[in-house]
Amino acid sequence: MEQPGGSAEAPDEAAPLLPRPPPPPSSGTAGSPGGKGPGGARGVPVPSRCPGLCSARCSLALLAHGSLLVAYALRAALSIAIIAITGGPPSANRSVPEPSLTPAPRPRQAPAYNWSAETQGIVLSSFFYGYGLTQALGGYGAGLLGGKLVLGSGLLLSSALTLLVPRAAELGAGFLVGLQALLGLAQGVIFPAQYTLWAKWAPPLERSWLMNIADAGCTFGTFSALLVAGFICQSLGWPLVFYIFGGVGCAWCLCWFLLVYEDPASHPWISAGEREYIVASLAHQGSSHGLSLPLGAMAKSLPLWAIAIACFCTDWLFYMLLTSMPTFMSSVLHFDLSENGLLSSLPYIGNGLGHILAGLLADFLLARRVLGTAAVRKLFSALGMLLPSIFLVAVPYIGCSSTAAVVLLTLALTIISMTGAGININHIDIAPRYAGFLLGVTNTLGIISGIIAPTAVGLLVSQVIWGHHPQAYPWKKAQLCSHRLLPLHCIRI
């Protein structure tokens, strides 16, 4: 059984879980062992150019983008709808609302529940209780059953569960916590399954842009939820948010199962040239894993620990903003519900576009041999984590300037997207055969931050602090905590 180890940067600089790939070419196109022009692994000739936007691999990127868009819209819907569910921004006092704020008007038929800030934090974080449990299991199952089936099934189940959110809220916060945990269990398999697919579809010099196009669906899904959910809450009532989003998710799953294929060999419409190009460029990495896994060697692998710690630090910031930014804009910046949804979504537009641009830039640097794989992964990881921490810590010191706050938050989430071309792709770099399972392992540690961050924010915001800006002070403490965590990723540099 192969052993994990070496560097966390690239297959040509590591001794991963796979047989060692051929040495990198000294000149010419990457993938041509002799530097004699375009070629696949071990000298297999492949087309120097394949149709980009019309290719099957690009179509898969767009379909994966749409699936992640739906998945993140389902999970982010509650973050904006909870303001309407509770009748306004959270209060430190369970029974007395904030006197300076007027809850946004809601349709008469939409019920409201008097949940404290602590309760809201627990509800928002309960998704991650289940989400972390199925990460590694989803990666392992995708390696055995196929990424298409596992991803589609997880998305279909999470869409169906979303339809039940209004009923669970009516029964009580405890029922909603349980339903959100089940939703997390269903969605936990989606990301590892996607990486299992990309290990079979993405040529090494196209991994960054293909996978980042797909991953941009996460932030565009959050953007869509934050933008649309606020208007639905005000015009139709918050229960319709979950009925509409859940219905769209079920419909999208039909497209996924009809249009996605497990690998290039099983795709009926892929061109012969593209199939040859993909298969030849991935020939050195072998097939998917079997029933057994080198778990002991994985546990001793320093690269995996480095990636996992970096994932924790990155996810702390991302999940804190995902679940808590709408409440921050409502309670501190005093935006109404529809304006809140619009402005909360702006940072995610930057993040989605940043994912795509970062992927294109990373592959450009690799293709032109400006930097090696290790340098690209380290550079994008460092910039994608250090700079956002600086912008985040500046937010509490600008007072209640809504424009400056939105600008800083947009910059933070735009630049953090550079990690998509850094730590996120390292799993496929070091061990393509086990990419889905490894992502599940490292994501599990990262998801712990998704449990801690919203709960911690809820506890901090619930404190009654006297001062010039009593509502802003607890948010300052929460954001300073994120600032201190993010630079920890530098241990991997």
C-alpha atoms as one frame of an Amber mdcrd trajectory, in Angstrom:
protein
   0.000   0.000   0.000   1.398   3.378  -0.965   2.309   5.794   1.816   1.409
   9.471   2.049   4.166  11.870   2.788   6.480  14.422   1.350   5.358  17.921
   0.574   1.802  19.204   0.456   2.414  21.075  -2.704   2.489  18.936  -5.818
   2.742  15.383  -7.092   6.138  16.045  -8.628   7.487  17.229  -5.272   5.913
  14.597  -3.021   5.648  10.916  -2.418   1.869  10.742  -2.156  -0.531   7.847
  -1.880   0.021   6.954  -5.527   2.846   5.577  -7.613   5.276   8.373  -8.373
   4.325  10.262 -11.568   6.798  10.850 -14.368   9.332  13.642 -13.738   8.291
  17.107 -14.916   9.441  18.173 -18.347  12.384  20.479 -18.642  10.906  22.433
 -21.513   7.951  22.488 -23.800   4.381  21.793 -22.773   3.828  20.432 -19.273
   3.020  16.780 -19.532   5.554  16.150 -22.366   8.340  14.175 -20.680  10.884
  15.017 -23.295   9.857  18.604 -23.814   9.018  17.793 -27.416   5.820  19.730
 -27.634   2.304  18.727 -26.662   1.991  15.331 -25.163   0.373  13.351 -22.403
   1.823  11.420 -19.575   4.694   9.128 -20.642   4.842  10.659 -24.099   1.313
   9.863 -25.270   0.510  12.507 -27.888  -2.574  14.581 -27.233  -4.094  17.618
 -28.919  -2.337  20.837 -27.987  -5.664  22.600 -27.824  -9.088  21.242 -27.019
 -12.291  23.265 -27.396 -12.545  25.113 -24.086 -16.070  26.384 -23.548 -17.562
  23.626 -25.683 -15.672  20.795 -23.997 -17.193  18.126 -21.809 -14.926  19.035
 -18.899 -16.073  22.647 -19.057 -19.673  21.476 -19.133 -18.975  19.448 -16.003
 -17.511  22.554 -14.362 -20.698  24.498 -15.121 -22.928  21.677 -13.864 -20.862
  21.350 -10.701 -21.069  25.139 -10.342 -24.849  24.942 -10.526 -24.987  22.099
  -7.998 -22.824  23.952  -5.480 -24.870  27.108  -6.120 -28.043  25.234  -5.170
 -26.394  23.558  -2.177 -25.093  26.819  -0.716 -28.340  28.628  -1.407 -30.129
  25.959   0.619 -27.760  26.315   3.557 -27.574  30.139   3.467 -31.341  30.677
   3.229 -31.782  30.334   6.962 -29.096  32.954   7.671 -31.219  35.708   6.106
 -34.653  34.229   6.828 -33.948  33.924  10.548 -34.247  37.703  10.824 -37.842
  37.425   9.674 -38.445  34.197  11.591 -37.576  35.990  14.833 -39.321  39.237
  13.926 -36.134  41.327  13.681 -32.443  41.350  14.682 -31.495  39.270  17.734
 -31.772  40.852  21.136 -29.667  40.219  24.225 -32.915  40.119  26.215 -35.170
  37.235  25.340 -38.392  39.151  25.806 -37.544  42.795  25.066 -36.633  43.797
  21.496 -34.022  46.419  20.695 -35.753  49.772  21.189 -33.747  51.511  18.467
 -34.694  49.083  15.747 -38.031  48.551  14.030 -38.505  45.013  12.725 -38.998
  44.833   9.002 -42.669  44.372   8.036 -43.644  40.814   7.223 -46.775  39.246
   5.784 -49.470  38.641   8.371 -49.560  34.919   7.692 -45.844  34.428   8.426
 -45.279  33.503  12.094 -42.480  34.933  14.210 -40.713  33.248  17.109 -39.052
  34.938  20.080 -35.654  33.225  20.036 -32.682  34.721  21.867 -29.349  35.479
  20.213 -27.874  32.356  21.820 -30.677  30.221  20.390 -30.223  31.727  16.953
 -26.499  31.010  17.074 -27.162  27.384  17.970 -29.741  27.058  15.177 -27.355
  28.526  12.614 -24.451  26.335  13.697 -26.482  23.115  13.975 -26.063  22.513
  10.242 -22.405  21.789  10.856 -23.123  19.173  13.531 -24.171  16.812  10.752
 -22.018  18.335   8.008 -18.778  17.228   9.613 -19.886  13.635  10.177 -20.330
  12.667   6.526 -17.313  14.373   4.959 -14.893  11.456   5.083 -17.723   8.963
   4.559 -18.833  10.866   1.456 -15.318  10.836   0.027 -14.941   7.136   0.701
 -18.361   6.339  -0.753 -17.682   8.433  -3.850 -14.498   6.445  -4.445 -16.510
   3.230  -4.423 -19.871   4.232  -5.918 -18.886   7.228  -8.041 -18.991  10.962
  -7.448 -22.027  11.520  -9.658 -24.333   9.281  -7.619 -23.111  10.435  -4.214
 -23.225  14.159  -5.030 -26.637  13.978  -6.698 -28.152  11.932  -3.882 -26.849
  14.298  -1.225 -28.211  17.332  -3.041 -31.604  15.717  -3.619 -31.983  14.770
   0.037 -30.933  18.226   1.260 -33.452  19.850  -1.115 -36.240  17.655   0.250
 -35.271  18.466   3.851 -35.324  22.201   3.096 -39.024  21.915   2.285 -39.619
  20.862   5.911 -37.959  23.892   7.566 -41.191  25.910   8.139 -42.855  22.958
   9.842 -39.780  22.325  12.025 -39.685  25.987  13.100 -43.364  25.781  14.019
 -42.678  22.774  16.246 -39.858  24.593  18.030 -36.191  25.565  17.891 -35.140
  22.072  18.955 -36.836  20.504  15.947 -35.220  23.050  13.650 -31.801  22.266
  15.147 -32.376  18.577  14.420 -33.527  19.251  10.863 -30.517  21.471  10.183
 -28.241  18.704  11.456 -29.896  16.272   9.025 -29.447  18.826   6.245 -25.765
  18.952   7.147 -25.516  15.168   6.976 -26.962  15.233   3.451 -24.731  18.060
   2.206 -21.576  16.693   3.805 -21.025  14.271   0.932 -21.252  16.885  -1.839
 -17.781  18.431  -1.778 -15.800  15.172  -1.391 -17.839  13.609  -4.202 -17.038
  16.569  -6.442 -13.309  16.126  -5.842 -13.603  12.442  -6.747 -15.101  13.510
 -10.071 -12.385  16.071 -10.747  -9.670  13.507 -10.107 -11.021  11.753 -13.234
 -11.789  14.824 -15.329  -9.323  17.681 -14.655  -5.924  17.656 -16.437  -3.134
  18.903 -14.127  -2.627  22.212 -15.941  -6.370  22.952 -15.925  -7.242  21.963
 -12.371  -7.213  25.456 -10.937  -9.641  27.084 -13.344 -11.962  24.085 -13.771
 -12.305  23.476 -10.041 -12.522  27.165  -9.204 -15.316  27.680 -11.719 -17.176
  24.895  -9.935 -16.312  26.229  -6.480 -17.507  29.699  -7.433 -20.984  28.214
  -7.248 -20.611  28.234  -3.457 -20.353  31.992  -3.257 -22.812  32.703  -6.052
 -25.244  30.413  -4.263 -24.781  32.401  -1.067 -25.171  35.592  -3.087 -28.406
  34.336  -4.637 -29.823  33.316  -1.280 -28.942  36.586   0.428 -30.264  38.616
  -2.492 -33.514  36.747  -3.083 -34.458  35.533   0.387 -34.873  39.034   1.817
 -37.342  40.046  -0.885 -39.280  36.797  -0.548 -39.497  37.241   3.223 -40.988
  40.708   2.880 -43.296  40.070  -0.045 -44.388  36.445   0.330 -43.378  35.446
   3.849 -40.332  33.579   5.061 -41.824  30.040   4.663 -41.861  30.556   0.878
 -38.078  30.954   0.943 -37.673  27.303   1.852 -40.460  26.034  -0.390 -39.021
  27.827  -3.426 -35.395  26.965  -2.735 -36.200  23.331  -1.959 -38.277  22.973
  -5.122 -35.541  24.453  -7.283 -33.036  22.064  -5.711 -35.159  19.023  -6.521
 -35.545  20.171 -10.127 -31.797  20.760 -10.486 -31.029  17.217  -9.335 -32.875
  15.923 -12.401 -30.480  17.890 -14.623 -27.502  16.532 -12.707 -28.440  12.886
 -13.075 -29.277  13.280 -16.780 -26.250  15.315 -17.908 -23.287  14.274 -15.738
 -21.080  11.237 -16.419 -18.604   9.633 -14.065 -15.532   9.783 -16.304 -14.544
  10.623 -19.904 -14.743   6.963 -20.954 -18.460   6.764 -20.113 -19.420  10.111
 -21.665 -21.373   9.519 -24.905 -20.862  12.954 -26.476 -17.245  13.796 -25.652
 -14.959  14.171 -28.644 -12.273  11.575 -29.239  -9.567  14.229 -29.008 -10.732
  15.506 -25.637 -11.105  11.988 -24.253  -7.575  11.141 -25.337  -6.249  14.376
 -23.890  -7.811  13.850 -20.458  -7.032  10.142 -20.194  -3.416  10.619 -21.297
  -2.781  13.536 -18.945  -4.119  11.535 -15.978  -2.657   8.162 -16.938   0.030
   8.256 -14.230  -2.353   8.589 -11.276  -4.199   5.273 -11.509  -7.830   4.460
 -10.783 -10.017   5.183  -7.764  -9.236   3.556  -4.440 -10.674   0.228  -3.373
 -12.152  -0.910  -0.078  -8.923  -0.475   1.885  -7.289   2.846   2.730  -3.823
   3.589   4.205  -5.339   5.299   7.254  -2.256   4.934   9.440  -0.012   6.544
   6.866  -2.541   9.330   6.344  -2.607  10.083  10.063   1.192  10.471  10.046
   1.249  12.694   6.965   2.410  16.204   7.840   1.106  17.660   4.550  -2.421
  16.537   5.449  -2.169  18.151   8.875  -0.890  21.374   7.324  -3.806  21.460
   4.876  -6.291  20.668   7.642  -5.071  23.503   9.890  -5.203  25.917   6.970
  -8.758  24.784   6.211  -9.779  25.448   9.809  -8.404  28.993   9.730 -10.003
  29.808   6.377 -13.361  28.288   7.218 -13.563  30.204  10.489 -13.750  33.482
   8.601 -15.914  32.197   5.766 -18.513  30.512   7.946 -18.649  33.406  10.398
 -19.476  35.768   7.555 -21.832  33.286   5.876 -24.029  32.858   8.948 -23.582
  36.141  10.822 -23.079  38.946   8.307 -26.830  39.481   7.670 -27.410  39.899
  11.417 -24.423  42.261  11.693 -25.770  44.481   8.943 -29.231  44.469  10.482
 -28.325  45.049  14.138 -25.256  47.298  13.786 -25.644  49.002  10.395 -29.468
  49.168  10.673 -30.326  47.921   7.174 -33.860  46.701   6.596 -34.415  43.109
   5.505 -34.435  43.587   1.727 -31.518  46.041   1.815 -29.703  43.693   4.173
 -29.971  40.824   1.717 -28.716  42.953  -1.170 -25.720  44.418   0.668 -24.846
  41.150   2.390 -24.580  39.530  -1.023 -22.065  42.011  -2.474 -18.980  40.427
  -0.831 -19.978  37.091  -2.325 -20.076  38.529  -5.839 -16.447  39.490  -5.354
 -15.659  36.075  -3.922 -17.244  34.231  -6.838 -15.468  36.333  -9.449 -12.253
  36.060  -7.443 -12.461  32.257  -7.543 -12.634  32.259 -11.331  -9.855  34.826
 -11.785  -7.591  33.102  -9.239  -7.982  29.789 -11.044  -7.164  31.302 -14.413
  -4.142  33.145 -12.990  -2.795  30.062 -11.210  -3.005  27.903 -14.327  -1.445
  30.703 -16.386   1.542  30.869 -14.024   1.939  27.093 -14.179   1.531  26.808
 -17.947   4.025  29.614 -18.602   6.429  28.210 -15.992   6.582  31.525 -14.165
   6.286  29.627 -10.874   6.294  25.988  -9.932   3.335  24.152  -8.485   4.635
  24.454  -4.920   5.219  28.194  -5.211   1.788  28.835  -6.746  -0.030  26.892
  -4.031   1.904  28.627  -1.230   1.570  32.109  -2.716  -2.162  31.879  -3.291
  -2.749  30.368   0.134  -0.721  33.046   1.932  -2.286  36.013   0.140  -5.752
  34.483   0.387  -5.571  34.306   4.171  -3.335  37.083   5.461  -4.894  39.984
   3.552  -8.521  39.173   4.493  -7.549  39.034   8.160  -6.289  42.623   7.893
  -9.512  43.839   6.266 -11.650  41.988   8.784  -9.961  43.471  11.825 -10.459
  46.964  10.381 -14.278  46.616  10.230 -15.013  47.266  13.949 -12.920  50.448
  13.952 -14.829  52.295  11.240 -17.887  52.915  13.408 -21.221  52.481  11.691
 -20.158  53.551   8.217 -22.146  51.163   6.073 -20.214  51.951   2.885 -16.802
  51.328   4.426 -18.013  48.148   6.121 -19.386  46.696   2.881 -16.180  47.647
   1.019 -13.932  45.965   3.597 -16.073  42.842   3.794 -16.164  42.642  -0.005
 -12.377  42.917  -0.214 -11.958  40.263   2.485 -14.173  37.719   0.772 -12.802
  38.522  -2.692  -9.185  37.945  -1.730  -9.871  34.868   0.394 -11.012  33.203
  -2.831  -7.323  32.887  -3.754  -7.152  29.912  -1.397  -9.236  28.080  -3.991
  -6.091  27.850  -6.122  -3.989  27.026  -3.067  -4.941  24.718  -0.230  -8.173
  23.511  -1.830  -6.470  21.865  -4.788  -3.626  20.378  -2.722  -5.689  17.259
  -2.114  -5.622  16.329  -5.797  -1.999  17.451  -6.114  -0.711  15.058  -3.463
  -3.013  12.063  -3.994  -5.544  12.103  -6.851  -6.798   8.582  -6.126  -7.811
   9.556  -2.593  -8.721  13.185  -3.251 -12.353  12.879  -2.158 -11.515  11.058
   1.061  -8.640  13.402   1.907 -10.857  16.422   1.355 -13.400  14.859   3.678
 -10.749  14.377   6.363  -9.345  17.900   6.186 -12.778  19.447   5.751 -13.942
  17.780   8.942 -11.455  19.814  10.946 -12.357  22.929   8.984 -16.041  22.353
   9.676 -15.415  22.426  13.419 -14.941  26.154  12.927 -18.395  26.254  11.340
 -19.802  24.908  14.592 -17.793  27.201  16.839 -17.904  30.489  14.905 -21.700
  31.159  14.729 -22.206  29.977  18.309 -19.361  32.183  19.538 -20.748  35.169
  17.648 -24.182  34.568  19.148 -22.745  34.472  22.669 -20.629  37.583  22.153
 -23.427  39.587  20.546 -25.821  38.660  23.359 -23.606  40.407  25.922 -24.804
  43.839  27.048 -21.773  46.101  26.722 -22.073  49.708  27.744 -20.269  52.284
  25.639 -20.590  54.533  22.649 -21.514  51.670  20.315 -22.851  48.939  22.629
 -23.949  46.762  19.723 -20.737  47.057  17.751 -18.382  46.154  20.595 -19.221
  42.431  20.766 -18.833  42.204  16.976 -15.374  43.759  17.385 -14.382  40.920
  19.693 -15.686  38.302  17.264 -13.793  39.803  14.329 -10.582  40.199  16.333
 -10.807  36.490  17.143 -10.901  35.677  13.421  -7.956  37.990  12.784  -5.817
  36.079  15.280  -6.712  32.691  13.832  -6.060  33.245  10.126  -2.279  33.832
  10.243  -1.841  30.382  11.840  -1.939  28.889   8.359   1.581  30.182   7.773
   2.954  27.087   9.493   2.473  25.321   6.170   4.512  27.845   4.151
